[in-house]
Amino acid sequence: MNKNVFGDKLITCSNNPLTGYFRNGCCDTDDTDLGLHTVCIIATKEFLEFSKQVGNDLSTPLPQFGFDGVQDGDRWCVCALRWKEAFENNCAPTVVLEATNEKTLDLIRIEDLISHAYRV
């Protein structure tokens, strides 16, 4: 069972749109997930544009694959290194820590994630 960055049960990131490497709504991972899709974000226009500029267009729909595109405000599991790259370029989106996989901590400092944590 995958755990979140606090070592607790990983909660769902989003079922609408359905996200995750396994398209199960969670930022679950295993050894086949080479991109490490483990950071649950709340997408922003700024981040989506940044991601598109660096080669990963998340916002353009691809209906042939059943993908409607990620929109501003959507929750989505992104690759840990993409989030880190956005962080280093001052455009990292908010992170839902309880839905962010603990494997993320292999690549990103907890302090950096906390500095962008979603707060209710």
Secondary structure, DSSP 8 states (H G I E B T S, - for coil): --BBTTSSB-----BTTB-STTSSSS----TT-TT-EEEEEE--HHHHHHHHHTT---SS-BGGGTB----TT-EEEEEHHHHHHHHHTT---EE-GGGSBGGGGGTS-HHHHHTTB---
